[in-house]
């Protein structure tokens, strides 16, 4: 039982760390008024998702025609 709790605690810590990175990024954008960084970050995120989904799906031939 103690081993399971330790594993859960590790996963929760990892999750909090990831959320912390995004929270720090949001605070940086908000405090420093760097709103122009928002659109490039969104485009990079969308392209990354497109690449991940295009690797092993039936949609790949249609995505390749976009480029």
Secondary structure, DSSP 8 states (H G I E B T S, - for coil): -HHHHHHHHHHHHHHHHHHHHHHHHHHHHHHHT-THHHHHHHHHHHHHHHHHHHHTSTTHHHHHTT-
